[in-house]
Amino acid sequence: MPAEPAPKEPLWRDVVGDVLRRERLAQERTLKDVADAARISMPYLSELERGRKEASSEVLAAAAHALGLGLADLLARAHHQLVRPARPLRSRTAPRSTEAQSRFGDVRLAA
């Protein structure tokens, strides 16, 4: 039986757009209000929210500030949305020593 294909990774622009839209709606603000405050066009903000455009860091910062967020806040929220609990990896080889295993517990690095 073939293995299931891995789920598609979301695009960064989709995740950032979703964060912008959720924050705007949580504040009960219109596209026009936020676009005006950010000094970007309303259609462009709409395209950002829908993940249709890749925004520059300057535009992202302006949109974030218009929502009362810093650029770091926006990026942290997007990052949080992307991070999934790491699933345990099966080791192909046995641990080198029980001393190493006991020192580090069940710590694993994921790429």
Residue pairs with C-beta under 8 A, 6 or more apart in sequence:
10 81
10 82
11 51
12 78
13 48
13 51
13 52
13 53
13 54
13 55
14 51
15 51
15 78
15 81
15 82
16 48
16 51
16 55
16 60
16 74
16 75
16 78
17 48
17 49
17 50
17 51
17 52
18 49
18 51
18 81
19 74
19 77
19 78
19 81
20 45
20 48
20 49
20 63
20 64
20 67
20 74
21 49
21 50
23 67
23 69
23 77
24 31
24 34
24 49
24 67
27 67
27 68
29 67
31 42
31 45
31 46
31 49
32 42
34 45
34 63
34 66
34 67
35 41
35 42
35 44
35 45
35 66
36 42
37 65
37 66
38 45
38 59
38 62
38 63
38 65
38 66
39 62
40 59
40 62
40 63
44 53
44 59
45 63
47 53
48 55
48 59
48 63
55 63
57 71
60 71
60 74
60 75
61 70
61 71
63 74
64 70
64 71
64 73
64 74
65 71
69 77
86 108
86 110
88 108
89 108
89 110
95 101
